[in-house]
Amino acid sequence: MSFFDLLIGFIVFGYAAFSLYRYTRKAKGGKCATCEIEPTCTTACDAADWDKIIAEALQKEPSTMNATTKKD
């Protein structure tokens, strides 16, 4: 085995170990720690009224869709 093969193997397995470590560290933090919008989230996931949030999103969606897809 050459040095290049060992280096590539070390990089691949090192990154896999780092990713596994990072995933387990986030998983220990709970549901909000793994959420991708966590830095900008203003509500707690458990306290949110999801029916109300979905209804608001559905009301806002058509007006934004018409403005962006309207062509002359």
C-alpha positions as CSV (number, residue, x, y, z in Angstrom):
1,M,0.0,0.0,0.0
2,S,1.2,3.4,-0.9
3,F,1.2,6.5,1.3
4,F,-1.5,8.0,-1.0
5,D,-3.8,5.1,-0.3
6,L,-3.3,5.4,3.4
7,L,-3.9,9.2,3.3
8,I,-7.2,8.8,1.3
9,G,-8.4,6.1,3.7
10,F,-7.6,8.2,6.7
11,I,-9.5,11.2,5.2
12,V,-12.5,9.1,4.4
13,F,-12.7,7.3,7.7
14,G,-11.8,10.5,9.7
15,Y,-14.6,12.4,8.1
16,A,-17.1,9.5,8.7
17,A,-16.1,9.5,12.4
18,F,-16.4,13.3,12.6
19,S,-19.9,13.2,11.1
20,L,-21.0,10.5,13.4
21,Y,-19.7,12.4,16.4
22,R,-21.4,15.6,15.3
23,Y,-24.7,13.8,14.7
24,T,-24.7,12.1,18.1
25,R,-23.8,15.5,19.8
26,K,-26.7,17.2,18.1
27,A,-29.1,14.3,18.8
28,K,-28.4,14.6,22.5
29,G,-29.5,18.2,22.3
30,G,-33.1,17.3,21.5
31,K,-35.5,18.0,18.7
32,C,-34.7,21.7,18.3
33,A,-30.9,21.2,18.1
34,T,-31.3,19.1,15.0
35,C,-33.8,21.4,13.3
36,E,-32.4,23.3,10.3
37,I,-34.2,26.5,11.1
38,E,-33.3,26.5,14.8
39,P,-31.1,29.6,14.7
40,T,-34.0,31.7,13.4
41,C,-36.9,29.9,15.1
42,T,-39.1,32.1,17.3
43,T,-41.5,29.4,18.7
44,A,-41.0,26.2,20.6
45,C,-41.9,23.2,18.5
46,D,-44.0,21.6,21.2
47,A,-45.9,24.9,22.0
48,A,-46.7,25.7,18.4
49,D,-50.2,25.5,17.1
50,W,-49.4,23.7,13.8
51,D,-52.9,23.9,12.4
52,K,-52.8,27.7,12.7
53,I,-49.3,27.9,11.2
54,I,-50.3,25.7,8.3
55,A,-53.5,27.7,7.7
56,E,-51.5,31.0,7.7
57,A,-49.0,29.6,5.3
58,L,-51.7,28.4,2.9
59,Q,-53.3,31.8,2.9
60,K,-50.0,33.6,2.2
61,E,-48.9,31.1,-0.5
62,P,-51.3,32.1,-3.4
63,S,-50.5,35.8,-3.2
64,T,-46.8,35.2,-3.4
65,M,-47.2,32.6,-6.1
66,N,-49.2,35.0,-8.3
67,A,-46.6,37.8,-7.9
68,T,-43.7,35.7,-8.9
69,T,-45.3,33.7,-11.7
70,K,-47.2,36.5,-13.4
71,K,-45.7,37.3,-16.9
72,D,-46.8,39.9,-19.3
